[in-house]
Amino acid sequence: MLPDLLCPRTGRSLILAAVFCSALAFNACEKKGAERTVMVTGSSTIAPILQDAATRYEAAHPGIRIEVQSGGSSRGITDTIAGIADLGMVSRALKDDEATNLTPHLLARDGVCVIVHRDNPVNELDRNQLVDIYTKKVTRWKELGGPDAAIIVANKADGRSTLEVFTHFLGLDPAEVKADLIVGENLHVIHSVVGNANTIGYVSIGTALSEQAAGTPIKLLVTGGVAPTMVAVKDGSFPITRPLHVVTAGDPSPEARAFLDYLMSGEIHDLIAKHFFVPVR
């Protein structure tokens, strides 16, 4: 007797089932293959804006997927030049050697501010005081009008544009900074300050204002006699400001170009303002 597997009725059913499954698999692959991805990597400061913009853009453009990954401005530059990313996020001005390989597209403006815990009584520090703190010439808060406690210095990791902007303002080489903590993204700095009330750090003004508005117990310090606000960034009175760029290398794909055009339009001004940055258009 032939096994049931080979009997006409059962065999016909198995063949039909196989054909049906193959059709489903083909359709799934076809849909997956039709989805086109735009890869964006770089600055953790810019990433929240682009994540929100990507969600809105994808909803209006079926078949397009925008992948946004942070990792620092250096990653955005390296990935874009290497062709790993279609677009890079860079939260500083490009250096001369970078500008030969990349085209910057100005998205918004931001500042870099110094933050402490909300309970710290210190409200203002000038440039010289910050230099003394970050080179460990001043090591206790009581020397600055604060509590009798050691100052815990949080510094950004190499490759972070915030580090370059901040140390440029201080007139220091990054190697001169003496830190107790080395952190990466802006939220890592904020979490360090929240976790230890004696910590001082520096982050994007936009990120700090957003977290403060959400109830995170941090304080943005007056620097150089100017409070860190969107208005001060916009009018240029705040001493530590920077451009927020999306960069491209060569001619981007049609999908990347379309998303870039969307970012450069006025359609995401509300998202830029939502994250406490200053639109430039």
Contacts in CASP RR format, 6 or more apart in sequence:
PFRMAT RR
TARGET T0000
AUTHOR 0000-0000-0000
METHOD contacts of the structure
MODEL  1
MLPDLLCPRTGRSLILAAVFCSALAFNACEKKGAERTVMVTGSSTIAPIL
QDAATRYEAAHPGIRIEVQSGGSSRGITDTIAGIADLGMVSRALKDDEAT
NLTPHLLARDGVCVIVHRDNPVNELDRNQLVDIYTKKVTRWKELGGPDAA
IIVANKADGRSTLEVFTHFLGLDPAEVKADLIVGENLHVIHSVVGNANTI
GYVSIGTALSEQAAGTPIKLLVTGGVAPTMVAVKDGSFPITRPLHVVTAG
DPSPEARAFLDYLMSGEIHDLIAKHFFVPVR
4 10 0 8 1.000
5 11 0 8 1.000
5 14 0 8 1.000
34 63 0 8 1.000
35 63 0 8 1.000
35 64 0 8 1.000
35 65 0 8 1.000
36 63 0 8 1.000
36 64 0 8 1.000
36 65 0 8 1.000
36 255 0 8 1.000
37 64 0 8 1.000
37 65 0 8 1.000
37 66 0 8 1.000
37 67 0 8 1.000
38 64 0 8 1.000
38 65 0 8 1.000
38 66 0 8 1.000
38 67 0 8 1.000
38 86 0 8 1.000
38 87 0 8 1.000
38 253 0 8 1.000
38 255 0 8 1.000
38 256 0 8 1.000
38 259 0 8 1.000
39 67 0 8 1.000
39 69 0 8 1.000
39 79 0 8 1.000
39 84 0 8 1.000
39 85 0 8 1.000
39 86 0 8 1.000
39 87 0 8 1.000
40 50 0 8 1.000
40 54 0 8 1.000
40 66 0 8 1.000
40 67 0 8 1.000
40 68 0 8 1.000
40 69 0 8 1.000
40 85 0 8 1.000
40 86 0 8 1.000
40 87 0 8 1.000
40 88 0 8 1.000
40 89 0 8 1.000
40 246 0 8 1.000
41 68 0 8 1.000
41 69 0 8 1.000
41 70 0 8 1.000
41 71 0 8 1.000
41 75 0 8 1.000
41 76 0 8 1.000
41 79 0 8 1.000
41 80 0 8 1.000
41 84 0 8 1.000
41 85 0 8 1.000
41 88 0 8 1.000
41 89 0 8 1.000
42 69 0 8 1.000
42 70 0 8 1.000
42 71 0 8 1.000
42 72 0 8 1.000
42 73 0 8 1.000
42 74 0 8 1.000
42 75 0 8 1.000
42 76 0 8 1.000
42 77 0 8 1.000
42 79 0 8 1.000
42 85 0 8 1.000
42 88 0 8 1.000
42 89 0 8 1.000
42 90 0 8 1.000
43 70 0 8 1.000
43 71 0 8 1.000
43 72 0 8 1.000
43 73 0 8 1.000
43 76 0 8 1.000
43 89 0 8 1.000
43 90 0 8 1.000
43 91 0 8 1.000
43 161 0 8 1.000
43 244 0 8 1.000
44 70 0 8 1.000
44 71 0 8 1.000
44 72 0 8 1.000
44 184 0 8 1.000
44 185 0 8 1.000
44 186 0 8 1.000
44 187 0 8 1.000
45 89 0 8 1.000
45 91 0 8 1.000
45 110 0 8 1.000
45 161 0 8 1.000
45 162 0 8 1.000
45 186 0 8 1.000
45 204 0 8 1.000
45 206 0 8 1.000
45 207 0 8 1.000
45 244 0 8 1.000
46 89 0 8 1.000
46 90 0 8 1.000
46 91 0 8 1.000
46 107 0 8 1.000
46 244 0 8 1.000
46 246 0 8 1.000
47 68 0 8 1.000
47 69 0 8 1.000
47 70 0 8 1.000
47 89 0 8 1.000
48 207 0 8 1.000
48 210 0 8 1.000
48 275 0 8 1.000
49 107 0 8 1.000
49 108 0 8 1.000
49 244 0 8 1.000
49 268 0 8 1.000
49 271 0 8 1.000
49 272 0 8 1.000
49 275 0 8 1.000
49 277 0 8 1.000
50 66 0 8 1.000
50 68 0 8 1.000
50 89 0 8 1.000
50 246 0 8 1.000
50 263 0 8 1.000
51 68 0 8 1.000
52 268 0 8 1.000
52 271 0 8 1.000
52 274 0 8 1.000
52 275 0 8 1.000
53 66 0 8 1.000
53 262 0 8 1.000
53 263 0 8 1.000
53 268 0 8 1.000
53 271 0 8 1.000
54 66 0 8 1.000
54 68 0 8 1.000
54 259 0 8 1.000
56 268 0 8 1.000
56 271 0 8 1.000
57 64 0 8 1.000
57 66 0 8 1.000
57 259 0 8 1.000
57 262 0 8 1.000
58 64 0 8 1.000
58 65 0 8 1.000
58 66 0 8 1.000
61 258 0 8 1.000
64 255 0 8 1.000
64 259 0 8 1.000
66 259 0 8 1.000
70 89 0 8 1.000
70 185 0 8 1.000
71 185 0 8 1.000
72 89 0 8 1.000
72 159 0 8 1.000
72 160 0 8 1.000
72 161 0 8 1.000
72 185 0 8 1.000
73 89 0 8 1.000
73 90 0 8 1.000
73 91 0 8 1.000
73 92 0 8 1.000
73 159 0 8 1.000
73 160 0 8 1.000
73 161 0 8 1.000
74 159 0 8 1.000
74 160 0 8 1.000
74 161 0 8 1.000
76 85 0 8 1.000
76 88 0 8 1.000
76 89 0 8 1.000
76 90 0 8 1.000
76 247 0 8 1.000
77 88 0 8 1.000
77 90 0 8 1.000
77 94 0 8 1.000
77 98 0 8 1.000
77 102 0 8 1.000
77 247 0 8 1.000
78 84 0 8 1.000
79 85 0 8 1.000
79 88 0 8 1.000
80 86 0 8 1.000
80 87 0 8 1.000
80 88 0 8 1.000
80 102 0 8 1.000
80 247 0 8 1.000
80 248 0 8 1.000
80 249 0 8 1.000
81 101 0 8 1.000
81 102 0 8 1.000
81 249 0 8 1.000
83 249 0 8 1.000
86 248 0 8 1.000
86 252 0 8 1.000
86 253 0 8 1.000
86 255 0 8 1.000
86 256 0 8 1.000
87 246 0 8 1.000
87 247 0 8 1.000
87 248 0 8 1.000
87 252 0 8 1.000
87 256 0 8 1.000
87 259 0 8 1.000
87 260 0 8 1.000
88 246 0 8 1.000
88 247 0 8 1.000
88 248 0 8 1.000
89 244 0 8 1.000
89 245 0 8 1.000
89 246 0 8 1.000
89 247 0 8 1.000
90 104 0 8 1.000
90 161 0 8 1.000
90 244 0 8 1.000
90 245 0 8 1.000
90 246 0 8 1.000
90 247 0 8 1.000
91 110 0 8 1.000
91 161 0 8 1.000
91 162 0 8 1.000
91 204 0 8 1.000
91 242 0 8 1.000
91 243 0 8 1.000
91 244 0 8 1.000
91 245 0 8 1.000
92 161 0 8 1.000
92 164 0 8 1.000
92 165 0 8 1.000
92 242 0 8 1.000
92 243 0 8 1.000
92 245 0 8 1.000
93 104 0 8 1.000
93 242 0 8 1.000
93 243 0 8 1.000
94 102 0 8 1.000
94 104 0 8 1.000
94 245 0 8 1.000
94 247 0 8 1.000
101 249 0 8 1.000
102 247 0 8 1.000
102 248 0 8 1.000
102 249 0 8 1.000
103 247 0 8 1.000
103 248 0 8 1.000
103 249 0 8 1.000
103 250 0 8 1.000
104 243 0 8 1.000
104 245 0 8 1.000
104 246 0 8 1.000
104 247 0 8 1.000
105 245 0 8 1.000
105 246 0 8 1.000
105 247 0 8 1.000
105 248 0 8 1.000
105 260 0 8 1.000
105 263 0 8 1.000
105 264 0 8 1.000
106 243 0 8 1.000
106 244 0 8 1.000
106 245 0 8 1.000
106 280 0 8 1.000
107 244 0 8 1.000
107 245 0 8 1.000
107 246 0 8 1.000
107 263 0 8 1.000
107 264 0 8 1.000
107 272 0 8 1.000
107 280 0 8 1.000
108 243 0 8 1.000
108 244 0 8 1.000
108 272 0 8 1.000
108 277 0 8 1.000
108 278 0 8 1.000
108 279 0 8 1.000
108 280 0 8 1.000
109 233 0 8 1.000
109 234 0 8 1.000
109 241 0 8 1.000
109 242 0 8 1.000
109 243 0 8 1.000
109 244 0 8 1.000
109 277 0 8 1.000
109 278 0 8 1.000
109 280 0 8 1.000
110 204 0 8 1.000
110 205 0 8 1.000
110 206 0 8 1.000
110 233 0 8 1.000
110 241 0 8 1.000
110 242 0 8 1.000
110 244 0 8 1.000
110 277 0 8 1.000
110 278 0 8 1.000
111 165 0 8 1.000
111 204 0 8 1.000
111 205 0 8 1.000
111 206 0 8 1.000
111 228 0 8 1.000
111 233 0 8 1.000
111 238 0 8 1.000
111 240 0 8 1.000
111 241 0 8 1.000
111 242 0 8 1.000
112 162 0 8 1.000
112 165 0 8 1.000
112 166 0 8 1.000
112 169 0 8 1.000
112 202 0 8 1.000
112 203 0 8 1.000
112 204 0 8 1.000
112 205 0 8 1.000
112 240 0 8 1.000
112 241 0 8 1.000
112 242 0 8 1.000
113 202 0 8 1.000
113 203 0 8 1.000
113 204 0 8 1.000
113 205 0 8 1.000
113 208 0 8 1.000
113 220 0 8 1.000
113 221 0 8 1.000
113 223 0 8 1.000
113 228 0 8 1.000
113 240 0 8 1.000
114 125 0 8 1.000
114 130 0 8 1.000
114 200 0 8 1.000
114 201 0 8 1.000
114 202 0 8 1.000
114 220 0 8 1.000
114 221 0 8 1.000
114 223 0 8 1.000
115 189 0 8 1.000
115 190 0 8 1.000
115 193 0 8 1.000
115 200 0 8 1.000
115 201 0 8 1.000
115 202 0 8 1.000
115 203 0 8 1.000
115 208 0 8 1.000
115 218 0 8 1.000
115 219 0 8 1.000
115 220 0 8 1.000
115 221 0 8 1.000
116 122 0 8 1.000
116 193 0 8 1.000
116 199 0 8 1.000
116 200 0 8 1.000
116 201 0 8 1.000
116 218 0 8 1.000
116 219 0 8 1.000
116 221 0 8 1.000
117 193 0 8 1.000
117 194 0 8 1.000
117 195 0 8 1.000
117 196 0 8 1.000
117 197 0 8 1.000
117 198 0 8 1.000
117 199 0 8 1.000
117 217 0 8 1.000
117 218 0 8 1.000
117 219 0 8 1.000
118 217 0 8 1.000
118 218 0 8 1.000
118 219 0 8 1.000
119 197 0 8 1.000
119 217 0 8 1.000
120 141 0 8 1.000
120 146 0 8 1.000
120 147 0 8 1.000
120 197 0 8 1.000
120 198 0 8 1.000
120 219 0 8 1.000
121 145 0 8 1.000
121 146 0 8 1.000
121 147 0 8 1.000
122 141 0 8 1.000
122 144 0 8 1.000
122 145 0 8 1.000
122 146 0 8 1.000
122 221 0 8 1.000
123 219 0 8 1.000
123 221 0 8 1.000
123 222 0 8 1.000
124 221 0 8 1.000
124 222 0 8 1.000
124 223 0 8 1.000
124 224 0 8 1.000
124 225 0 8 1.000
125 133 0 8 1.000
125 144 0 8 1.000
125 221 0 8 1.000
125 222 0 8 1.000
125 223 0 8 1.000
126 223 0 8 1.000
126 224 0 8 1.000
126 225 0 8 1.000
127 169 0 8 1.000
127 170 0 8 1.000
127 223 0 8 1.000
127 224 0 8 1.000
127 239 0 8 1.000
129 138 0 8 1.000
129 144 0 8 1.000
130 170 0 8 1.000
130 223 0 8 1.000
131 137 0 8 1.000
131 170 0 8 1.000
131 171 0 8 1.000
131 172 0 8 1.000
132 138 0 8 1.000
133 144 0 8 1.000
133 151 0 8 1.000
133 153 0 8 1.000
133 200 0 8 1.000
134 153 0 8 1.000
134 155 0 8 1.000
134 170 0 8 1.000
134 172 0 8 1.000
134 176 0 8 1.000
134 177 0 8 1.000
134 178 0 8 1.000
134 179 0 8 1.000
135 172 0 8 1.000
135 176 0 8 1.000
135 177 0 8 1.000
135 178 0 8 1.000
136 153 0 8 1.000
136 178 0 8 1.000
138 144 0 8 1.000
138 151 0 8 1.000
139 150 0 8 1.000
139 151 0 8 1.000
140 148 0 8 1.000
140 149 0 8 1.000
140 150 0 8 1.000
140 151 0 8 1.000
141 147 0 8 1.000
141 148 0 8 1.000
141 149 0 8 1.000
141 150 0 8 1.000
141 151 0 8 1.000
141 198 0 8 1.000
142 148 0 8 1.000
142 149 0 8 1.000
147 198 0 8 1.000
149 198 0 8 1.000
150 198 0 8 1.000
151 198 0 8 1.000
151 200 0 8 1.000
152 180 0 8 1.000
152 181 0 8 1.000
152 192 0 8 1.000
152 196 0 8 1.000
152 198 0 8 1.000
152 199 0 8 1.000
152 200 0 8 1.000
153 177 0 8 1.000
153 178 0 8 1.000
153 179 0 8 1.000
153 180 0 8 1.000
153 181 0 8 1.000
153 199 0 8 1.000
153 200 0 8 1.000
153 201 0 8 1.000
154 179 0 8 1.000
154 180 0 8 1.000
154 181 0 8 1.000
154 182 0 8 1.000
154 183 0 8 1.000
154 189 0 8 1.000
154 192 0 8 1.000
154 193 0 8 1.000
154 199 0 8 1.000
154 200 0 8 1.000
154 201 0 8 1.000
155 163 0 8 1.000
155 177 0 8 1.000
155 179 0 8 1.000
155 181 0 8 1.000
155 182 0 8 1.000
155 183 0 8 1.000
155 201 0 8 1.000
156 162 0 8 1.000
156 163 0 8 1.000
156 166 0 8 1.000
156 182 0 8 1.000
156 183 0 8 1.000
156 184 0 8 1.000
156 189 0 8 1.000
156 202 0 8 1.000
157 163 0 8 1.000
157 182 0 8 1.000
157 183 0 8 1.000
157 184 0 8 1.000
158 174 0 8 1.000
160 184 0 8 1.000
161 242 0 8 1.000
162 186 0 8 1.000
162 202 0 8 1.000
162 203 0 8 1.000
162 204 0 8 1.000
163 174 0 8 1.000
164 174 0 8 1.000
165 240 0 8 1.000
165 242 0 8 1.000
166 202 0 8 1.000
166 240 0 8 1.000
167 173 0 8 1.000
167 174 0 8 1.000
167 176 0 8 1.000
167 177 0 8 1.000
169 239 0 8 1.000
169 240 0 8 1.000
181 192 0 8 1.000
181 199 0 8 1.000
183 189 0 8 1.000
183 192 0 8 1.000
186 203 0 8 1.000
186 204 0 8 1.000
186 207 0 8 1.000
186 208 0 8 1.000
187 207 0 8 1.000
187 211 0 8 1.000
189 201 0 8 1.000
189 202 0 8 1.000
189 203 0 8 1.000
190 203 0 8 1.000
190 207 0 8 1.000
190 208 0 8 1.000
190 211 0 8 1.000
190 216 0 8 1.000
190 218 0 8 1.000
192 199 0 8 1.000
192 201 0 8 1.000
193 199 0 8 1.000
193 200 0 8 1.000
193 201 0 8 1.000
193 218 0 8 1.000
194 216 0 8 1.000
194 217 0 8 1.000
194 218 0 8 1.000
205 220 0 8 1.000
205 228 0 8 1.000
205 229 0 8 1.000
205 230 0 8 1.000
205 233 0 8 1.000
205 238 0 8 1.000
205 276 0 8 1.000
206 230 0 8 1.000
206 275 0 8 1.000
206 276 0 8 1.000
206 277 0 8 1.000
207 275 0 8 1.000
207 276 0 8 1.000
208 218 0 8 1.000
208 220 0 8 1.000
208 228 0 8 1.000
209 220 0 8 1.000
209 228 0 8 1.000
209 229 0 8 1.000
209 230 0 8 1.000
209 276 0 8 1.000
210 275 0 8 1.000
210 276 0 8 1.000
211 218 0 8 1.000
212 218 0 8 1.000
212 219 0 8 1.000
212 220 0 8 1.000
213 276 0 8 1.000
220 227 0 8 1.000
220 228 0 8 1.000
221 228 0 8 1.000
222 228 0 8 1.000
223 238 0 8 1.000
223 239 0 8 1.000
223 240 0 8 1.000
224 239 0 8 1.000
226 232 0 8 1.000
226 237 0 8 1.000
226 238 0 8 1.000
226 239 0 8 1.000
228 238 0 8 1.000
229 238 0 8 1.000
230 276 0 8 1.000
230 277 0 8 1.000
230 278 0 8 1.000
232 238 0 8 1.000
233 241 0 8 1.000
233 278 0 8 1.000
234 278 0 8 1.000
244 277 0 8 1.000
246 260 0 8 1.000
246 263 0 8 1.000
246 264 0 8 1.000
248 256 0 8 1.000
248 260 0 8 1.000
251 257 0 8 1.000
252 260 0 8 1.000
262 268 0 8 1.000
264 281 0 8 1.000
265 281 0 8 1.000
266 279 0 8 1.000
266 281 0 8 1.000
269 279 0 8 1.000
269 281 0 8 1.000
272 278 0 8 1.000
272 279 0 8 1.000
273 279 0 8 1.000
END
